[in-house]
Amino acid sequence: MEKISSILSKISESAPFIFEILINLAAALFILIIGWLLARVIRKRLRSPSFGPKGFDETLRPVVASGVFYAIMGMSIYAFLTKLGIPATSLLAVFGAMGLAVGLALKDTLSNIASGVMLLFLRPLQVGDFVYTDGYSGSVEEIGLFATTLKNIEGIYIYVPNSEVWSNRLQNYTRHSERQFRETIGVGYESDLKKTQEILLNVLEAAPGVKGGDLKPECYIASFGDSAIMVSCRCWVPADQWMKRTSDLRIEIKEALDKSKIEMPFPQRVLHNR
């Protein structure tokens, strides 16, 4: 009985201390949960096109949203630990050591972050641009802290690390409002070349959106092939709906040459038997 009484006495003496620990733990968990929920809500709102000032750059939204999310979570974790009674100076020392260790272990990830910052600062691509880089092509859906997401013409989601986008050659097909259409056509050796040039120029000049003036269509005799004379034609057309515009141009070129009885010969090879 004396042992039980002693244990109960010790419990009653430490009850205020235990109660204080439980209160602090509950408060710390409350701070962490509220911080996590708040970070998620703000990140979702920042990603929404309807949020923010008019004209806010859509390319920056994902990065700003992610940065705010991680900042709120970092402050929430710091508040959680300090509420548990861990000294702030100790936390700063631990975070500094952890930051150094994580930086050495995740140098590739940090390289992606640095590359993402450079992509956002120099702007070689923006959301909505159609680009080609390191064997991947597609429309830019998002430029994040760690990776750039593309959607190719087949609707496939492509996740490319920022360091690969930054360190490799990048082709942006929609940065300029016009692109040059080039096509080389083979015509028969018996064809009237001046007439062929005239027909091709008329087709290009009549196409919707084709530029004139200094950027007017051009047509040249490029070379003499084995079975055809190669004619090169080029013109500047709007960059939007590129595939449809160039496809329509090729159809019109073929129909115009067929109508004028200008042959587009197949490759031929003459063999002599002795």
C-alpha positions in Angstrom: 0.0 0.0 0.0 2.8 2.3 0.8 4.3 1.8 -2.7 1.0 2.5 -4.4 0.5 5.6 -2.3 4.0 6.8 -3.2 3.4 6.2 -6.9 0.1 8.1 -6.7 1.7 10.9 -4.9 4.4 11.2 -7.5 1.8 11.2 -10.3 -0.2 13.9 -8.5 2.9 16.0 -8.1 3.9 15.7 -11.8 0.3 16.1 -13.1 0.7 19.8 -13.8 3.9 19.2 -15.7 2.3 16.3 -17.8 -0.7 18.4 -18.4 1.4 21.3 -19.6 3.3 18.9 -22.0 0.0 17.6 -23.4 -1.3 21.2 -23.9 1.9 22.2 -25.7 1.8 19.1 -27.9 -1.8 19.7 -28.8 -1.0 23.4 -29.6 2.0 22.4 -31.6 0.0 19.9 -33.7 -2.7 22.5 -34.1 -0.2 25.0 -35.5 1.3 22.4 -37.8 -2.1 21.3 -39.2 -3.4 24.8 -39.6 -0.1 25.8 -41.4 -0.4 22.8 -43.7 -4.0 23.5 -44.6 -3.3 27.3 -45.1 -0.3 26.5 -47.3 -2.4 24.2 -49.5 -5.3 26.7 -49.8 -3.0 29.5 -50.7 -1.1 27.4 -53.2 -4.3 26.4 -54.9 -5.6 30.0 -55.0 -2.3 31.2 -56.5 -2.4 28.6 -59.2 -5.9 29.7 -60.2 -5.9 32.0 -63.3 -8.7 34.1 -61.7 -6.5 35.0 -58.6 -4.2 37.9 -58.5 -3.9 41.2 -60.5 -5.0 41.4 -64.1 -2.2 40.5 -66.5 -0.2 38.4 -63.9 2.3 36.3 -65.8 0.9 32.7 -66.0 4.5 31.4 -66.3 5.3 32.6 -62.8 2.1 31.2 -61.1 3.4 27.7 -60.4 6.8 28.9 -59.0 5.2 31.6 -56.8 2.6 29.1 -55.6 5.3 26.5 -54.7 7.5 29.1 -53.1 4.8 30.4 -50.9 3.7 26.8 -50.0 7.2 25.8 -48.8 7.7 29.1 -47.0 4.5 28.6 -45.0 5.4 25.0 -44.3 8.9 26.0 -43.1 7.5 28.6 -40.7 4.9 26.1 -39.5 7.5 23.4 -38.7 9.6 26.0 -37.0 6.6 27.1 -34.8 5.7 23.5 -34.1 9.2 22.7 -32.8 9.5 25.8 -30.7 6.1 25.2 -29.2 7.4 21.8 -28.1 10.1 23.7 -26.1 13.1 23.2 -28.4 15.3 26.4 -28.2 15.4 28.5 -31.3 19.2 28.7 -31.4 19.4 24.9 -31.4 16.9 24.7 -34.2 18.8 27.2 -36.3 22.0 25.1 -35.8 20.2 21.9 -36.7 18.6 23.4 -39.7 21.9 24.8 -40.9 23.6 21.4 -40.6 20.6 19.7 -42.3 20.7 22.2 -45.1 24.4 21.5 -45.7 23.8 17.8 -45.7 20.7 18.0 -47.9 22.5 20.3 -50.3 25.3 17.8 -50.8 23.0 14.9 -51.1 20.5 16.6 -53.4 22.9 18.6 -55.6 21.0 17.5 -58.8 17.7 18.7 -57.3 19.3 22.1 -56.4 20.7 22.3 -59.9 17.1 21.9 -61.1 16.0 24.8 -58.9 18.8 27.0 -60.1 18.0 26.1 -63.7 14.3 26.9 -63.1 15.2 30.3 -61.7 17.3 31.0 -64.8 14.5 29.9 -67.1 12.1 32.2 -65.4 14.6 35.1 -65.4 15.7 34.8 -69.0 12.4 33.6 -70.4 13.5 31.4 -73.4 10.1 29.7 -73.0 6.8 30.5 -71.5 3.5 28.7 -70.8 1.8 27.9 -74.0 4.9 27.9 -76.2 5.6 24.9 -78.4 9.2 23.9 -77.9 11.7 21.2 -78.7 14.5 20.2 -76.2 16.7 17.1 -75.7 14.5 14.9 -77.8 11.2 16.1 -76.3 8.7 18.4 -78.0 5.3 19.8 -76.9 3.4 22.8 -75.5 4.7 24.1 -72.2 2.1 23.5 -69.5 4.1 24.6 -66.5 7.6 25.8 -65.4 8.0 24.6 -61.8 10.8 24.8 -59.3 12.1 21.4 -60.2 10.9 20.5 -63.7 9.1 21.8 -66.8 6.0 19.9 -67.9 5.2 19.5 -71.6 2.1 18.2 -73.4 3.1 16.7 -76.8 0.9 16.6 -79.9 -0.4 13.2 -78.8 -1.6 14.6 -75.5 1.1 12.8 -73.5 2.4 14.4 -70.3 6.2 14.9 -70.3 8.1 15.8 -67.2 11.5 17.2 -68.0 14.0 18.3 -65.2 14.8 22.0 -65.4 18.6 21.2 -65.6 18.0 19.3 -68.8 16.0 22.1 -70.4 18.6 24.7 -69.4 21.7 22.7 -70.4 20.5 21.5 -73.8 19.6 23.4 -77.0 16.1 24.7 -76.9 13.9 25.4 -80.0 10.9 27.7 -79.5 8.5 27.4 -82.4 6.0 30.0 -81.2 8.1 32.8 -79.8 7.8 34.7 -83.1 4.5 35.5 -84.7 5.8 34.3 -88.2 7.7 31.2 -89.4 9.2 30.5 -92.8 7.7 27.7 -94.8 10.2 25.9 -97.0 9.5 23.2 -99.5 11.7 21.6 -102.2 9.9 20.0 -105.1 11.3 17.9 -107.9 10.0 18.5 -111.4 10.8 16.7 -114.6 13.7 17.8 -116.9 11.3 18.6 -119.7 9.4 21.1 -117.5 9.3 24.8 -118.3 11.2 26.1 -115.3 10.1 29.7 -115.6 6.5 28.7 -115.8 7.0 26.4 -112.8 8.4 29.3 -110.8 5.5 31.5 -111.8 2.9 28.9 -110.7 4.6 28.3 -107.4 4.9 32.0 -106.6 1.2 32.5 -107.5 0.2 29.7 -105.1 2.3 31.1 -102.3 1.1 34.7 -102.8 -2.5 33.6 -102.8 -2.3 31.6 -99.6 -4.0 33.1 -96.5 -1.7 35.0 -94.2 1.4 34.9 -96.4 3.5 38.0 -95.9 4.4 40.4 -98.6 6.9 43.3 -99.0 10.4 42.4 -97.8 9.1 39.0 -96.7 7.4 38.1 -100.0 7.5 34.5 -101.3 10.6 33.3 -103.2 11.2 30.5 -105.6 14.6 29.3 -106.9 16.1 26.4 -108.9 18.0 24.6 -106.2 19.8 21.8 -107.9 19.8 19.2 -110.7 19.0 15.8 -109.3 19.3 12.3 -110.7 15.7 12.2 -112.0 14.3 15.7 -111.3 15.2 19.4 -111.2 14.8 20.5 -107.6 12.9 23.7 -107.1 13.0 25.4 -103.7 10.2 27.7 -102.6 9.7 29.6 -99.4 7.4 32.1 -97.7 6.6 33.6 -94.3 3.3 32.6 -92.7 1.7 33.1 -89.3 3.1 30.7 -86.7 -0.4 29.7 -85.3 -2.0 26.6 -86.8 1.3 25.7 -88.4 0.5 22.2 -89.4 -2.8 23.1 -91.0 -1.3 26.1 -92.9 1.7 24.1 -94.3 -0.5 21.1 -95.2 -2.9 23.4 -97.1 0.0 24.9 -98.9 1.4 21.6 -100.0 -2.0 20.5 -101.3 -2.4 23.7 -103.3 1.1 23.3 -104.8 0.4 19.7 -105.8 -3.0 20.6 -107.4 -1.5 23.7 -109.2 1.3 21.6 -110.7 -1.1 18.8 -111.7 -3.4 21.3 -113.4 -0.5 22.7 -115.4 0.6 19.2 -116.4 4.0 19.7 -114.7 5.3 16.3 -113.7 6.8 15.5 -110.3 8.8 12.4 -111.3 9.6 9.4 -109.1 13.3 8.6 -108.5 14.5 6.6 -111.5 17.6 4.6 -112.3 18.5 3.3 -115.8 20.4 0.0 -115.9 22.3 -1.2 -119.0 23.0 -4.9 -119.5 26.0 -5.9 -121.5 
